[in-house]
Amino acid sequence: MFERTDDEDTDRGQVGIGTLIVFIAMVLVAAIAAGVLINTAGFLQSSAEESGEQASNQVTNRLVEVSTVGTVNGDTVDSIEITTRLAPGSNDVDLDGATMQWVTAGSSSNLVSDNSGDSGNADGTFTYETLRDDDSSISNDNTLNDPVDRAIITVDLSGSNIDSPLDAGESATLTVSTQSGGETTLTLVVPDSLSGKSSVSL
């Protein structure tokens, strides 16, 4: 039988230790890589959930027009009253956090609630009052929080607010944006004749 020399035994031991060290190093690298991938996946999931929630809020958390009536003064519409409610599936909407953009053929104005404290940064203001509210959320917290809630938003188109009354046959676009980014765009068209009328449906 062949006998191993001391040198052969030493060489085999060194090869085995080297392989073990490489194996351990590979396991450590794989563990670190797995940790990075898990952290990255968690971050991406969190970002996706946040983006999805923001997108959902922008679609659902908005106001819906029930009706719009214009008040006629002489031969122009000098104020409008918009009856609004929550969109289906919407969360609470703070009316003081809403903004509006009023656009006609010859002008454009940005409006905020007269209770918001931001009137100095806008072109004008709008007001609102309660039409229906079972828990007084509109009068107490300025908030629509139930599908049955109804608020009347009033925009004065003349005087100290915005000087943009509407003539017969004229049209305007009103975009209402809630605090969470939901938008509702209304196209308002004045009838061709205002003679003998005190108010008109827009």
PyRosetta script that sets phi, psi and omega in degrees:
from pyrosetta import init, pose_from_sequence

init()
pose = pose_from_sequence("MFERTDDEDTDRGQVGIGTLIVFIAMVLVAAIAAGVLINTAGFLQSSAEESGEQASNQVTNRLVEVSTVGTVNGDTVDSIEITTRLAPGSNDVDLDGATMQWVTAGSSSNLVSDNSGDSGNADGTFTYETLRDDDSSISNDNTLNDPVDRAIITVDLSGSNIDSPLDAGESATLTVSTQSGGETTLTLVVPDSLSGKSSVSL")
pose.set_psi(1, 151.9)
pose.set_omega(1, 180.0)
pose.set_phi(2, -86.4)
pose.set_psi(2, 142.5)
pose.set_omega(2, 178.0)
pose.set_phi(3, -109.7)
pose.set_psi(3, 142.3)
pose.set_omega(3, 179.3)
pose.set_phi(4, -83.8)
pose.set_psi(4, 140.8)
pose.set_omega(4, 175.8)
pose.set_phi(5, -86.3)
pose.set_psi(5, 164.9)
pose.set_omega(5, 178.5)
pose.set_phi(6, -61.7)
pose.set_psi(6, -35.8)
pose.set_omega(6, -179.7)
pose.set_phi(7, -64.1)
pose.set_psi(7, -39.9)
pose.set_omega(7, 179.7)
pose.set_phi(8, -64.2)
pose.set_psi(8, -43.0)
pose.set_omega(8, 179.5)
pose.set_phi(9, -62.1)
pose.set_psi(9, -41.0)
pose.set_omega(9, -179.8)
pose.set_phi(10, -64.0)
pose.set_psi(10, -42.4)
pose.set_omega(10, 180.0)
pose.set_phi(11, -63.2)
pose.set_psi(11, -42.9)
pose.set_omega(11, -179.1)
pose.set_phi(12, -64.8)
pose.set_psi(12, -39.3)
pose.set_omega(12, 178.7)
pose.set_phi(13, -63.8)
pose.set_psi(13, -39.7)
pose.set_omega(13, 179.6)
pose.set_phi(14, -67.2)
pose.set_psi(14, -39.1)
pose.set_omega(14, 177.9)
pose.set_phi(15, -64.5)
pose.set_psi(15, -41.7)
pose.set_omega(15, 179.6)
pose.set_phi(16, -64.2)
pose.set_psi(16, -42.5)
pose.set_omega(16, 178.7)
pose.set_phi(17, -65.6)
pose.set_psi(17, -40.4)
pose.set_omega(17, 178.8)
pose.set_phi(18, -61.7)
pose.set_psi(18, -43.8)
pose.set_omega(18, 178.3)
pose.set_phi(19, -62.9)
pose.set_psi(19, -41.1)
pose.set_omega(19, 178.8)
pose.set_phi(20, -63.2)
pose.set_psi(20, -41.2)
pose.set_omega(20, 179.0)
pose.set_phi(21, -63.4)
pose.set_psi(21, -43.1)
pose.set_omega(21, 178.0)
pose.set_phi(22, -62.7)
pose.set_psi(22, -41.3)
pose.set_omega(22, 179.8)
pose.set_phi(23, -62.7)
pose.set_psi(23, -45.9)
pose.set_omega(23, 179.6)
pose.set_phi(24, -62.1)
pose.set_psi(24, -41.6)
pose.set_omega(24, 178.3)
pose.set_phi(25, -61.0)
pose.set_psi(25, -41.4)
pose.set_omega(25, 178.8)
pose.set_phi(26, -64.3)
pose.set_psi(26, -40.2)
pose.set_omega(26, 178.0)
pose.set_phi(27, -62.9)
pose.set_psi(27, -42.9)
pose.set_omega(27, 179.5)
pose.set_phi(28, -63.1)
pose.set_psi(28, -44.6)
pose.set_omega(28, 178.8)
pose.set_phi(29, -61.5)
pose.set_psi(29, -42.6)
pose.set_omega(29, 179.7)
pose.set_phi(30, -63.9)
pose.set_psi(30, -39.3)
pose.set_omega(30, 179.6)
pose.set_phi(31, -65.4)
pose.set_psi(31, -42.9)
pose.set_omega(31, 178.1)
pose.set_phi(32, -63.1)
pose.set_psi(32, -44.2)
pose.set_omega(32, 179.6)
pose.set_phi(33, -62.5)
pose.set_psi(33, -40.7)
pose.set_omega(33, 178.7)
pose.set_phi(34, -63.8)
pose.set_psi(34, -40.6)
pose.set_omega(34, 177.9)
pose.set_phi(35, -61.5)
pose.set_psi(35, -42.7)
pose.set_omega(35, 178.3)
pose.set_phi(36, -63.1)
pose.set_psi(36, -43.1)
pose.set_omega(36, -180.0)
pose.set_phi(37, -64.3)
pose.set_psi(37, -40.8)
pose.set_omega(37, 179.7)
pose.set_phi(38, -64.9)
pose.set_psi(38, -44.1)
pose.set_omega(38, 178.8)
pose.set_phi(39, -62.8)
pose.set_psi(39, -42.1)
pose.set_omega(39, 179.6)
pose.set_phi(40, -64.1)
pose.set_psi(40, -43.6)
pose.set_omega(40, 179.5)
pose.set_phi(41, -62.6)
pose.set_psi(41, -40.9)
pose.set_omega(41, 178.1)
pose.set_phi(42, -63.7)
pose.set_psi(42, -41.7)
pose.set_omega(42, 178.9)
pose.set_phi(43, -63.9)
pose.set_psi(43, -44.1)
pose.set_omega(43, -179.8)
pose.set_phi(44, -65.3)
pose.set_psi(44, -38.4)
pose.set_omega(44, 178.2)
pose.set_phi(45, -64.6)
pose.set_psi(45, -43.5)
pose.set_omega(45, 179.2)
pose.set_phi(46, -63.0)
pose.set_psi(46, -42.6)
pose.set_omega(46, 179.2)
pose.set_phi(47, -64.5)
pose.set_psi(47, -40.2)
pose.set_omega(47, 180.0)
pose.set_phi(48, -65.4)
pose.set_psi(48, -41.8)
pose.set_omega(48, 178.6)
pose.set_phi(49, -63.6)
pose.set_psi(49, -41.8)
pose.set_omega(49, 179.6)
pose.set_phi(50, -64.9)
pose.set_psi(50, -42.9)
pose.set_omega(50, 179.0)
pose.set_phi(51, -64.7)
pose.set_psi(51, -40.4)
pose.set_omega(51, 178.7)
pose.set_phi(52, -64.1)
pose.set_psi(52, -39.5)
pose.set_omega(52, 179.2)
pose.set_phi(53, -66.4)
pose.set_psi(53, -41.4)
pose.set_omega(53, 179.0)
pose.set_phi(54, -64.7)
pose.set_psi(54, -42.2)
pose.set_omega(54, 178.8)
pose.set_phi(55, -63.7)
pose.set_psi(55, -40.7)
pose.set_omega(55, 178.2)
pose.set_phi(56, -63.2)
pose.set_psi(56, -42.1)
pose.set_omega(56, 179.2)
pose.set_phi(57, -62.5)
pose.set_psi(57, -39.7)
pose.set_omega(57, -179.3)
pose.set_phi(58, -66.8)
pose.set_psi(58, -28.8)
pose.set_omega(58, -179.6)
pose.set_phi(59, -83.5)
pose.set_psi(59, -41.7)
pose.set_omega(59, -171.0)
pose.set_phi(60, -98.0)
pose.set_psi(60, -36.6)
pose.set_omega(60, -174.3)
pose.set_phi(61, -81.9)
pose.set_psi(61, 78.6)
pose.set_omega(61, -178.2)
pose.set_phi(62, -149.4)
pose.set_psi(62, 171.1)
pose.set_omega(62, 178.7)
pose.set_phi(63, -99.4)
pose.set_psi(63, 150.5)
pose.set_omega(63, 178.8)
pose.set_phi(64, -120.7)
pose.set_psi(64, 137.6)
pose.set_omega(64, 178.4)
pose.set_phi(65, -75.3)
pose.set_psi(65, 129.4)
pose.set_omega(65, 171.4)
pose.set_phi(66, -92.4)
pose.set_psi(66, -47.1)
pose.set_omega(66, 176.5)
pose.set_phi(67, -162.6)
pose.set_psi(67, 157.9)
pose.set_omega(67, 177.2)
pose.set_phi(68, -134.8)
pose.set_psi(68, 128.9)
pose.set_omega(68, -178.8)
pose.set_phi(69, -123.9)
pose.set_psi(69, 135.7)
pose.set_omega(69, 176.7)
pose.set_phi(70, -105.0)
pose.set_psi(70, 139.3)
pose.set_omega(70, 177.5)
pose.set_phi(71, -92.1)
pose.set_psi(71, 126.1)
pose.set_omega(71, -176.5)
pose.set_phi(72, -94.1)
pose.set_psi(72, 130.7)
pose.set_omega(72, 176.4)
pose.set_phi(73, -128.9)
pose.set_psi(73, 103.8)
pose.set_omega(73, -175.3)
pose.set_phi(74, 72.8)
pose.set_psi(74, -114.3)
pose.set_omega(74, -179.2)
pose.set_phi(75, -117.0)
pose.set_psi(75, 22.4)
pose.set_omega(75, 178.2)
pose.set_phi(76, -138.3)
pose.set_psi(76, 160.8)
pose.set_omega(76, 171.2)
pose.set_phi(77, -94.4)
pose.set_psi(77, 115.7)
pose.set_omega(77, -174.0)
pose.set_phi(78, -108.3)
pose.set_psi(78, 0.0)
pose.set_omega(78, 172.0)
pose.set_phi(79, -159.1)
pose.set_psi(79, 155.6)
pose.set_omega(79, 178.4)
pose.set_phi(80, -131.2)
pose.set_psi(80, 148.4)
pose.set_omega(80, 176.0)
pose.set_phi(81, -123.5)
pose.set_psi(81, 119.9)
pose.set_omega(81, -177.1)
pose.set_phi(82, -110.0)
pose.set_psi(82, 117.9)
pose.set_omega(82, 173.7)
pose.set_phi(83, -85.3)
pose.set_psi(83, 124.3)
pose.set_omega(83, -174.1)
pose.set_phi(84, -125.5)
pose.set_psi(84, 161.1)
pose.set_omega(84, 173.9)
pose.set_phi(85, -146.7)
pose.set_psi(85, 174.4)
pose.set_omega(85, 177.4)
pose.set_phi(86, -74.6)
pose.set_psi(86, 145.2)
pose.set_omega(86, 172.8)
pose.set_phi(87, -69.4)
pose.set_psi(87, 153.6)
pose.set_omega(87, 178.0)
pose.set_phi(88, -55.7)
pose.set_psi(88, 130.3)
pose.set_omega(88, 179.6)
pose.set_phi(89, 80.8)
pose.set_psi(89, 2.6)
pose.set_omega(89, -177.3)
pose.set_phi(90, -74.5)
pose.set_psi(90, 145.1)
pose.set_omega(90, 168.6)
pose.set_phi(91, -79.2)
pose.set_psi(91, -176.0)
pose.set_omega(91, -179.6)
pose.set_phi(92, -59.1)
pose.set_psi(92, 143.4)
pose.set_omega(92, 177.4)
pose.set_phi(93, -123.1)
pose.set_psi(93, 122.4)
pose.set_omega(93, 178.5)
pose.set_phi(94, -85.9)
pose.set_psi(94, 116.2)
pose.set_omega(94, -178.2)
pose.set_phi(95, -66.7)
pose.set_psi(95, -31.4)
pose.set_omega(95, 177.9)
pose.set_phi(96, -71.2)
pose.set_psi(96, -18.2)
pose.set_omega(96, 177.6)
pose.set_phi(97, -91.4)
pose.set_psi(97, -3.9)
pose.set_omega(97, -179.5)
pose.set_phi(98, -82.5)
pose.set_psi(98, 152.9)
pose.set_omega(98, 174.5)
pose.set_phi(99, -130.3)
pose.set_psi(99, 159.2)
pose.set_omega(99, 179.8)
pose.set_phi(100, -134.1)
pose.set_psi(100, 150.4)
pose.set_omega(100, 171.2)
pose.set_phi(101, -123.5)
pose.set_psi(101, 121.3)
pose.set_omega(101, -178.7)
pose.set_phi(102, -105.2)
pose.set_psi(102, 122.3)
pose.set_omega(102, -175.6)
pose.set_phi(103, -129.5)
pose.set_psi(103, 125.9)
pose.set_omega(103, 172.3)
pose.set_phi(104, -122.0)
pose.set_psi(104, -178.3)
pose.set_omega(104, -178.7)
pose.set_phi(105, -62.8)
pose.set_psi(105, -27.2)
pose.set_omega(105, -175.7)
pose.set_phi(106, -118.5)
pose.set_psi(106, 3.6)
pose.set_omega(106, -177.1)
pose.set_phi(107, -157.2)
pose.set_psi(107, 163.3)
pose.set_omega(107, 176.3)
pose.set_phi(108, -146.3)
pose.set_psi(108, 132.2)
pose.set_omega(108, -177.0)
pose.set_phi(109, -138.0)
pose.set_psi(109, 142.1)
pose.set_omega(109, 174.5)
pose.set_phi(110, -103.5)
pose.set_psi(110, 130.7)
pose.set_omega(110, -174.4)
pose.set_phi(111, -121.3)
pose.set_psi(111, 147.2)
pose.set_omega(111, 173.7)
pose.set_phi(112, -130.9)
pose.set_psi(112, 166.8)
pose.set_omega(112, 176.9)
pose.set_phi(113, -65.6)
pose.set_psi(113, 143.1)
pose.set_omega(113, 179.3)
pose.set_phi(114, -70.3)
pose.set_psi(114, -9.6)
pose.set_omega(114, 176.9)
pose.set_phi(115, -98.5)
pose.set_psi(115, -1.6)
pose.set_omega(115, -172.0)
pose.set_phi(116, -76.8)
pose.set_psi(116, -23.4)
pose.set_omega(116, -175.6)
pose.set_phi(117, 83.4)
pose.set_psi(117, 2.9)
pose.set_omega(117, -178.8)
pose.set_phi(118, -109.2)
pose.set_psi(118, 16.2)
pose.set_omega(118, -174.7)
pose.set_phi(119, -62.1)
pose.set_psi(119, -25.8)
pose.set_omega(119, 179.2)
pose.set_phi(120, -69.6)
pose.set_psi(120, -18.2)
pose.set_omega(120, -179.4)
pose.set_phi(121, -98.0)
pose.set_psi(121, -0.1)
pose.set_omega(121, -175.8)
pose.set_phi(122, -119.2)
pose.set_psi(122, 169.6)
pose.set_omega(122, 179.0)
pose.set_phi(123, -80.3)
pose.set_psi(123, -24.0)
pose.set_omega(123, -178.3)
pose.set_phi(124, -169.6)
pose.set_psi(124, -174.8)
pose.set_omega(124, -177.3)
pose.set_phi(125, -132.0)
pose.set_psi(125, 163.0)
pose.set_omega(125, 170.2)
pose.set_phi(126, -124.9)
pose.set_psi(126, 158.1)
pose.set_omega(126, 176.9)
pose.set_phi(127, -119.4)
pose.set_psi(127, 167.5)
pose.set_omega(127, 177.5)
pose.set_phi(128, -149.3)
pose.set_psi(128, 157.4)
pose.set_omega(128, 177.0)
pose.set_phi(129, -145.1)
pose.set_psi(129, 162.5)
pose.set_omega(129, -177.3)
pose.set_phi(130, -82.8)
pose.set_psi(130, 131.9)
pose.set_omega(130, 170.7)
pose.set_phi(131, -102.2)
pose.set_psi(131, -45.0)
pose.set_omega(131, 175.6)
pose.set_phi(132, -147.4)
pose.set_psi(132, 132.5)
pose.set_omega(132, -178.4)
pose.set_phi(133, -165.3)
pose.set_psi(133, 105.5)
pose.set_omega(133, -173.8)
pose.set_phi(134, -70.4)
pose.set_psi(134, -27.2)
pose.set_omega(134, -176.5)
pose.set_phi(135, -116.6)
pose.set_psi(135, 13.3)
pose.set_omega(135, 177.1)
pose.set_phi(136, 60.7)
pose.set_psi(136, 28.9)
pose.set_omega(136, -179.7)
pose.set_phi(137, -68.6)
pose.set_psi(137, -29.4)
pose.set_omega(137, -179.0)
pose.set_phi(138, -72.9)
pose.set_psi(138, -47.4)
pose.set_omega(138, -178.6)
pose.set_phi(139, -72.5)
pose.set_psi(139, -32.4)
pose.set_omega(139, -177.3)
pose.set_phi(140, -88.1)
pose.set_psi(140, -41.6)
pose.set_omega(140, -173.5)
pose.set_phi(141, -122.0)
pose.set_psi(141, 5.8)
pose.set_omega(141, 179.3)
pose.set_phi(142, 60.7)
pose.set_psi(142, 28.5)
pose.set_omega(142, -169.6)
pose.set_phi(143, -128.9)
pose.set_psi(143, 134.3)
pose.set_omega(143, 167.3)
pose.set_phi(144, -87.4)
pose.set_psi(144, 120.6)
pose.set_omega(144, -175.7)
pose.set_phi(145, -129.4)
pose.set_psi(145, 10.1)
pose.set_omega(145, -177.7)
pose.set_phi(146, -146.5)
pose.set_psi(146, 145.6)
pose.set_omega(146, -179.9)
pose.set_phi(147, -59.2)
pose.set_psi(147, -22.8)
pose.set_omega(147, -179.5)
pose.set_phi(148, -84.8)
pose.set_psi(148, -12.0)
pose.set_omega(148, -179.5)
pose.set_phi(149, -62.7)
pose.set_psi(149, 138.8)
pose.set_omega(149, 175.5)
pose.set_phi(150, -133.8)
pose.set_psi(150, 132.5)
pose.set_omega(150, 176.4)
pose.set_phi(151, -126.4)
pose.set_psi(151, 145.8)
pose.set_omega(151, 176.4)
pose.set_phi(152, -106.1)
pose.set_psi(152, 116.2)
pose.set_omega(152, 178.7)
pose.set_phi(153, -97.6)
pose.set_psi(153, 128.0)
pose.set_omega(153, -177.9)
pose.set_phi(154, -113.7)
pose.set_psi(154, 130.9)
pose.set_omega(154, 176.2)
pose.set_phi(155, -120.0)
pose.set_psi(155, 118.0)
pose.set_omega(155, 177.4)
pose.set_phi(156, -84.5)
pose.set_psi(156, 119.0)
pose.set_omega(156, -175.2)
pose.set_phi(157, -91.6)
pose.set_psi(157, 3.1)
pose.set_omega(157, -179.6)
pose.set_phi(158, -140.8)
pose.set_psi(158, 176.7)
pose.set_omega(158, 177.4)
pose.set_phi(159, 76.0)
pose.set_psi(159, -137.8)
pose.set_omega(159, -172.5)
pose.set_phi(160, -79.0)
pose.set_psi(160, -9.5)
pose.set_omega(160, -178.2)
pose.set_phi(161, -83.5)
pose.set_psi(161, -98.8)
pose.set_omega(161, 174.8)
pose.set_phi(162, -122.0)
pose.set_psi(162, 134.9)
pose.set_omega(162, -177.6)
pose.set_phi(163, -89.2)
pose.set_psi(163, 79.6)
pose.set_omega(163, -175.3)
pose.set_phi(164, -147.4)
pose.set_psi(164, 53.6)
pose.set_omega(164, 177.8)
pose.set_phi(165, -65.4)
pose.set_psi(165, 155.6)
pose.set_omega(165, -177.3)
pose.set_phi(166, -106.0)
pose.set_psi(166, 130.8)
pose.set_omega(166, 176.5)
pose.set_phi(167, -84.9)
pose.set_psi(167, 168.6)
pose.set_omega(167, 176.8)
pose.set_phi(168, -58.4)
pose.set_psi(168, 134.1)
pose.set_omega(168, 179.3)
pose.set_phi(169, 81.4)
pose.set_psi(169, -6.9)
pose.set_omega(169, -178.1)
pose.set_phi(170, -83.4)
pose.set_psi(170, 158.1)
pose.set_omega(170, 179.6)
pose.set_phi(171, -130.0)
pose.set_psi(171, 161.4)
pose.set_omega(171, 178.6)
pose.set_phi(172, -149.3)
pose.set_psi(172, 158.6)
pose.set_omega(172, 177.3)
pose.set_phi(173, -119.1)
pose.set_psi(173, 131.2)
pose.set_omega(173, 178.7)
pose.set_phi(174, -121.6)
pose.set_psi(174, 120.9)
pose.set_omega(174, 177.5)
pose.set_phi(175, -108.9)
pose.set_psi(175, 121.2)
pose.set_omega(175, -179.6)
pose.set_phi(176, -104.2)
pose.set_psi(176, 121.8)
pose.set_omega(176, -179.2)
pose.set_phi(177, -115.3)
pose.set_psi(177, 128.0)
pose.set_omega(177, 177.7)
pose.set_phi(178, -86.7)
pose.set_psi(178, 172.5)
pose.set_omega(178, -175.4)
pose.set_phi(179, -64.0)
pose.set_psi(179, -29.5)
pose.set_omega(179, -179.2)
pose.set_phi(180, -87.4)
pose.set_psi(180, 0.2)
pose.set_omega(180, 175.5)
pose.set_phi(181, 102.8)
pose.set_psi(181, -2.1)
pose.set_omega(181, 177.5)
pose.set_phi(182, -69.9)
pose.set_psi(182, 137.6)
pose.set_omega(182, -176.7)
pose.set_phi(183, -123.6)
pose.set_psi(183, 142.3)
pose.set_omega(183, 173.4)
pose.set_phi(184, -130.3)
pose.set_psi(184, 126.0)
pose.set_omega(184, -178.5)
pose.set_phi(185, -111.0)
pose.set_psi(185, 126.4)
pose.set_omega(185, 179.8)
pose.set_phi(186, -113.3)
pose.set_psi(186, 134.8)
pose.set_omega(186, 172.7)
pose.set_phi(187, -107.5)
pose.set_psi(187, 115.9)
pose.set_omega(187, -175.1)
pose.set_phi(188, -107.2)
pose.set_psi(188, 128.1)
pose.set_omega(188, -178.2)
pose.set_phi(189, -124.0)
pose.set_psi(189, 124.5)
pose.set_omega(189, 179.5)
pose.set_phi(190, -82.2)
pose.set_psi(190, 137.2)
pose.set_omega(190, 176.7)
pose.set_phi(191, -56.6)
pose.set_psi(191, 157.9)
pose.set_omega(191, -177.4)
pose.set_phi(192, -67.9)
pose.set_psi(192, -21.2)
pose.set_omega(192, 179.6)
pose.set_phi(193, -131.4)
pose.set_psi(193, 132.0)
pose.set_omega(193, 177.3)
pose.set_phi(194, -112.5)
pose.set_psi(194, 4.0)
pose.set_omega(194, -174.4)
pose.set_phi(195, -62.4)
pose.set_psi(195, 127.3)
pose.set_omega(195, 175.8)
pose.set_phi(196, 75.6)
pose.set_psi(196, 9.5)
pose.set_omega(196, -177.8)
pose.set_phi(197, -110.3)
pose.set_psi(197, 142.4)
pose.set_omega(197, 175.0)
pose.set_phi(198, -101.1)
pose.set_psi(198, -19.6)
pose.set_omega(198, 176.6)
pose.set_phi(199, -155.4)
pose.set_psi(199, 154.1)
pose.set_omega(199, -178.6)
pose.set_phi(200, -140.7)
pose.set_psi(200, 153.4)
pose.set_omega(200, 174.4)
pose.set_phi(201, -85.8)
pose.set_psi(201, 131.7)
pose.set_omega(201, -177.0)
pose.set_phi(202, -108.7)
pose.dump_pdb("model.pdb")
